[in-house]
């Protein structure tokens, strides 16, 4: 990965990357120092403190560690799905560089709130213009959810990045990298944070459950991991909500707490759409939606996952999966639920015919 020559600091001995600073940081910020406040949400209470604590992404953390040790940290661009460790990683980097007083050396903005050009011209530029007082190091600007910034704000940001590289490093965090203008992307070293492997989520979840004394059944654990879909934040939030609401958390409690349709209900709906007469199936699904308080979009997501797992002819499976995805898109743009449900029922009848002919 290439970085510009101008990111090299003029005096390595005076930067916060020196060996003595590294040792000091580890001494004052032990791995579990943030675990003391019982009033915090679990996602904050158990947020990684050091780069070693970050779940998965060891290739990313080791690369950044080498940048720091070589005193050549570039501007960073972190992108990927929510809950995969992007913000946690850069905060761990800040602790690694600046030690316990890292908050004095960083400017953290959520670009979904502070998204206009005035924020770039005032807050960001003012912070970038001033150098650190007691060293020749640089400060850090963290722009979270930067894909929500306006095009004009990103254009202004590009110029600030160019102009103040000696004073600051930028870490731009987003979910959708295609919404970041190419001019900014080219000035940053990009790292993609993929969804976390389920075993890694389970490992961290188990440690939190043990620390908090959560009574979790095995089917409840499996449901939590399934619903997390590689999102650590979601897994911890659901676990905390269930722990607050129920004495013992099982599969039913997890699905009730999240509002997701239970797998048994999805199986009933799919089997009805395959086997029952059109009107019978329609009335049953509408009754279940009303009784359970479910949205058709939630049922579609569950149906999609169910169809992926069952034994079914490949051409009929592809047809159904495509139709479900299209129906979900139509609903997201405001289509009528009843019309889409009748179309979905028709698609299932077509899939049965396709399967019988092949």
C-alpha positions in Angstrom: 0.0 0.0 0.0 1.4 3.3 -1.1 1.6 6.4 1.0 2.7 9.9 0.1 6.3 10.9 1.0 5.0 14.0 2.8 3.4 11.9 5.6 6.8 11.2 7.0 7.3 13.3 10.1 10.4 15.5 10.3 11.7 14.2 13.7 10.8 10.6 14.6 12.2 11.0 18.2 9.6 13.7 19.0 6.5 11.9 17.7 4.0 10.0 19.8 5.2 6.8 18.1 8.4 6.5 20.1 9.0 3.3 22.0 8.7 5.0 25.4 5.3 6.4 24.4 4.2 2.9 23.3 5.1 1.4 26.6 3.5 4.2 28.5 0.2 3.7 26.6 0.0 0.0 27.5 0.8 0.8 31.1 -2.0 3.3 31.7 -4.7 1.7 29.4 -5.0 -2.0 30.3 -7.2 -4.1 28.2 -10.2 -4.1 30.6 -9.9 -0.6 31.9 -13.2 0.3 30.0 -15.2 -2.5 31.6 -15.9 -0.9 35.0 -19.0 1.2 34.4 -22.1 -1.1 34.7 -24.4 1.7 33.4 -22.9 1.6 29.9 -24.4 -0.3 27.0 -22.5 -3.5 26.5 -21.2 -2.4 23.1 -19.4 0.5 24.9 -18.5 -1.4 28.0 -16.8 -4.2 26.1 -15.4 -2.1 23.2 -11.9 -3.1 22.4 -9.2 -1.0 24.1 -6.1 -2.1 22.2 -5.6 -3.3 18.6 -5.0 -6.8 20.0 -8.6 -6.8 21.4 -10.2 -6.1 18.1 -12.1 -9.2 16.9 -10.9 -10.7 13.6 -9.3 -8.4 11.0 -5.8 -9.3 12.2 -4.4 -8.5 8.7 -5.8 -4.9 9.0 -4.6 -4.3 12.6 -1.1 -5.8 11.9 -0.7 -3.6 8.9 -1.7 -0.4 10.8 0.7 -1.5 13.6 3.5 -1.6 11.1 2.6 1.9 9.9 2.7 3.2 13.4 6.0 1.5 14.2 7.5 2.9 11.0 6.1 6.4 11.8 4.4 6.4 8.4 0.7 6.4 9.3 -1.3 7.5 6.2 -4.8 8.9 5.9 -7.2 5.9 6.4 -10.5 4.9 4.8 -12.4 2.2 6.7 -15.5 0.8 5.0 -17.8 -2.2 5.4 -21.0 -3.3 7.1 -22.1 -1.9 10.5 -20.8 -3.6 13.6 -17.6 -5.0 12.1 -15.1 -3.0 14.2 -14.3 0.1 12.1 -14.8 2.7 14.9 -13.3 0.4 17.5 -10.2 0.0 15.5 -9.4 3.7 15.0 -10.1 4.4 18.7 -7.7 1.6 19.6 -5.2 3.2 17.2 -5.7 6.6 18.9 -5.0 5.0 22.3 -1.9 3.3 20.9 -0.5 6.6 19.6 -1.5 9.1 22.3 -2.0 7.1 25.4 -4.6 7.9 28.1 -4.9 11.5 26.9 -5.9 10.5 23.4 -9.2 12.4 23.4 -7.3 15.7 23.5 -5.5 14.8 20.3 -8.5 13.7 18.2 -11.6 15.3 16.7 -14.4 12.8 16.3 -17.4 13.8 14.2 -20.4 11.9 13.0 -20.9 13.0 9.4 -24.5 11.9 9.4 -25.2 14.9 11.7 -22.3 17.2 10.8 -22.5 16.7 7.1 -22.4 20.1 5.5 -19.6 22.2 4.0 -19.7 24.6 7.0 -18.5 21.9 9.3 -15.5 21.2 7.0 -14.7 24.9 6.8 -15.0 25.6 10.5 -14.7 22.7 12.9 -12.4 20.5 10.8 -10.3 23.2 9.3 -9.8 25.0 12.6 -8.7 21.8 14.3 -6.4 20.9 11.4 -4.7 24.3 11.4 -3.3 24.0 14.9 -0.3 21.8 15.5 0.3 19.8 18.7 1.9 22.0 21.4 4.5 19.7 22.9 5.6 17.5 20.1 6.1 17.5 16.4 3.5 14.8 16.0 0.1 15.1 14.4 -3.5 15.0 15.5 -6.2 12.7 14.3 -9.6 13.6 12.8 -12.2 10.8 12.7 -15.1 11.2 10.3 -17.7 8.5 11.1 -20.5 7.7 8.6 -18.7 9.9 6.0 -20.9 8.5 3.2 -23.6 10.8 4.4 -21.6 13.9 3.7 -22.7 16.1 0.8 -20.7 16.3 -2.4 -19.8 19.9 -1.7 -18.5 19.0 1.8 -16.4 16.2 0.4 -14.9 18.5 -2.2 -13.9 20.9 0.6 -12.6 18.1 2.7 -10.4 17.0 -0.2 -8.6 20.3 -0.1 -8.2 20.3 3.7 -6.7 16.8 3.5 -4.1 18.0 1.0 -3.3 21.2 2.8 -2.9 20.0 6.4 -1.2 16.6 6.1 1.7 17.8 8.3 -0.6 18.6 11.1 -3.3 15.9 11.0 -4.2 12.4 9.8 -7.8 11.7 8.7 -9.7 8.4 9.3 -12.8 8.3 7.1 -15.3 5.7 8.1 -18.3 4.6 6.0 -20.6 1.7 5.1 -20.7 2.4 1.4 -17.3 3.3 -0.2 -18.9 4.2 -3.5 -20.5 7.2 -1.9 -17.0 8.7 -1.1 -15.7 10.8 -4.0 -12.7 9.2 -5.9 -10.5 12.3 -5.1 -10.8 11.4 -1.3 -10.5 7.7 -1.9 -7.2 8.2 -3.8 -5.7 10.1 -0.9 -6.4 7.4 1.7 -5.2 3.8 2.3 -8.3 1.8 2.1 -9.3 -1.1 4.4 -12.4 -3.2 4.0 -14.0 -4.6 7.1 -16.0 -7.6 6.1 -18.7 -9.2 8.3 -17.2 -10.9 11.3 -16.9 -14.7 11.2 -19.6 -16.3 13.3 -17.0 -18.2 15.5 -15.3 -14.9 16.3 -18.7 -13.3 17.2 -19.5 -16.4 19.4 -16.1 -16.2 21.2 -16.6 -12.5 22.2 -20.3 -13.1 22.9 -19.5 -16.0 25.2 -17.0 -13.9 27.2 -19.6 -11.1 27.6 -22.4 -13.5 28.6 -20.1 -15.1 31.2 -19.0 -11.7 32.6 -22.6 -10.4 32.8 -24.1 -13.7 34.2 -26.6 -14.1 31.3 -28.7 -17.3 31.5 -28.7 -18.3 27.8 -29.9 -21.6 26.4 -28.1 -23.3 23.6 -30.9 -22.6 21.1 -30.9 -19.0 22.3 -27.2 -18.8 21.6 -27.7 -20.1 18.1 -30.5 -17.7 17.4 -28.4 -14.8 18.6 -25.5 -15.7 16.3 -27.9 -16.3 13.4 -29.5 -12.9 13.8 -26.2 -11.1 14.2 -25.1 -11.9 10.6 -21.5 -10.9 11.5 -22.5 -7.7 13.3 -21.0 -7.7 16.8 -22.9 -4.6 17.8 -26.2 -6.2 17.0 -25.3 -9.4 18.8 -24.4 -7.5 22.0 -27.4 -5.2 21.8 -29.9 -8.1 21.4 -28.2 -10.1 24.2 -28.4 -7.1 26.6 -32.1 -6.5 25.7 -33.0 -10.1 26.3 -31.1 -10.2 29.6 -33.0 -7.2 30.8 -36.4 -8.6 29.7 -36.2 -12.3 30.6 -34.7 -14.4 33.4 -33.7 -17.1 30.9 -33.1 -16.3 27.2 -34.0 -19.0 24.7 -34.7 -19.0 21.0 -38.3 -17.7 21.4 -37.2 -14.9 23.7 -34.5 -13.8 21.2 -37.0 -13.6 18.3 -39.7 -12.0 20.4 -37.3 -9.4 21.7 -36.0 -8.5 18.2 -39.4 -8.6 16.5 -38.1 -11.1 13.9 -40.4 -13.9 12.7 -39.8 -17.2 14.4 -38.2 -19.9 12.2 -41.2 -22.2 12.9 -43.6 -19.5 11.6 -41.5 -19.0 8.5 -41.6 -22.8 7.9 -45.4 -22.8 8.3 -45.8 -19.9 5.8 -43.4 -21.5 3.2 -45.1 -24.9 3.4 -48.5 -23.3 3.1 -47.5 -21.3 0.0 -46.1 -24.5 -1.6 -49.0 -26.8 -0.7 -52.2 -25.0 0.1 -54.8 -23.5 -2.2 -54.2 -19.8 -3.0 -57.0 -18.3 -0.9 -56.3 -20.5 2.1 -52.6 -19.6 2.2 -53.3 -15.9 1.7 -55.7 -15.8 4.7 -53.4 -17.7 6.9 -50.4 -15.4 6.2 -52.5 -12.3 6.7 -53.8 -13.7 10.0 -50.3 -14.5 11.2 -49.1 -11.0 10.2 -51.8 -9.5 12.3 -51.4 -11.8 15.3 -47.7 -11.7 15.5 -47.4 -8.0 14.4 -45.0 -8.9 11.6 -44.2 -6.8 8.5 -44.1 -8.5 5.1 -40.5 -7.4 4.6 -39.5 -9.4 7.7 -41.3 -12.4 6.4 -39.6 -12.1 3.0 -36.1 -12.0 4.7 -37.0 -15.1 6.6 -38.4 -16.8 3.6 -35.3 -16.0 1.5 -33.1 -17.6 4.1 -35.4 -20.6 4.4 -35.5 -21.3 0.6 -31.6 -21.1 0.6 -31.4 -23.9 3.1 -34.1 -26.4 2.0 -33.7 -29.1 -0.7 -35.2 -27.8 -3.9 -34.7 -27.9 -7.7 -32.0 -25.3 -8.6 -33.9 -23.6 -11.4 -37.0 -23.2 -9.2 -34.8 -22.0 -6.3 -33.1 -19.3 -8.4 -36.5 -18.2 -9.7 -38.0 -17.9 -6.2 -34.9 -16.1 -4.7 -34.9 -13.6 -7.5 -38.6 -13.0 -7.1 -38.4 -12.5 -3.3 -35.5 -10.1 -3.7 -37.5 -8.1 -6.3 -40.6 -8.1 -4.0 -38.5 -6.8 -1.1 -37.2 -4.0 -3.3 -40.7 -3.0 -4.4 -41.8 -2.9 -0.8 -38.9 -0.6 0.1 -40.1 1.8 -2.5 -43.6 2.0 -1.2 -45.4 -0.8 -3.0 -48.7 -2.2 -1.7 -48.2 -5.2 0.7 -51.4 -7.0 -0.3 -50.5 -6.8 -4.0 -47.0 -8.0 -3.4 -48.1 -10.9 -1.2 -50.5 -12.1 -3.9 -47.7 -11.9 -6.5 -45.4 -13.8 -4.1 -48.0 -16.6 -3.7 -48.3 -16.8 -7.5 -44.5 -17.1 -7.8 -44.5 -20.1 -5.4 -47.1 -21.8 -7.5 -45.0 -21.2 -10.6 -41.9 -22.6 -8.7 -43.8 -25.8 -7.9 -44.6 -26.2 -11.6 -41.0 -25.5 -12.6 -39.8 -28.1 -10.1 -42.2 -30.7 -11.4 -41.3 -30.2 -15.0 -37.5 -30.5 -14.5 
